[in-house]
Amino acid sequence: MKDTLLSLAGIFSQLSLLAFGGGNTILPEMQRQVVEVHQWMSKADFSALFALAQAAPGPNMMVVTLIGWHVAGWPGVLVTSIAKFGPSSCVTIFAMHAWERFKDRPWRRYIQVGLVPITAGLVAASALLIAEASDGTAVLVDITVAVAVLSYKTKLHPLWLLAAGALIGLTGFGQ
């Protein structure tokens, strides 16, 4: 158990420092570590935990806590939560002080402009990873595409889309 907790701490503290542009940008590496490298769960389990975390109120990175619970119970919850949120919080405090200090510098805007497409690419990679792990049939791929289009083209609240997905799942459609 001690080795598992140390592995969780190492993985999530590294991911904490890589989560540039939001927590979802680290999902591909998180999934690779917990599914492929350590084999603590399947791709489907990871996808299910991610969906549960997204449906729950609170921070969008609740998946970290759920992974900790799945792998090591309460000690895993504590270790993954502190490892994921501690280092990035410290770096954020430091960065915000520096960012304020240089607020009038022209290079600051160039950095911001350059980081937007990188962040968008990381988020898109995360979406593809979750879709790949979740879509086992052509019907599920169609549902994913339909929800993506609806999310992009309409102002439909995401909770309505989640509710529709839950209803579709209850019917057994797409299995």
Beta strands, then each sheet from edge to edge (+ up, - down):
end
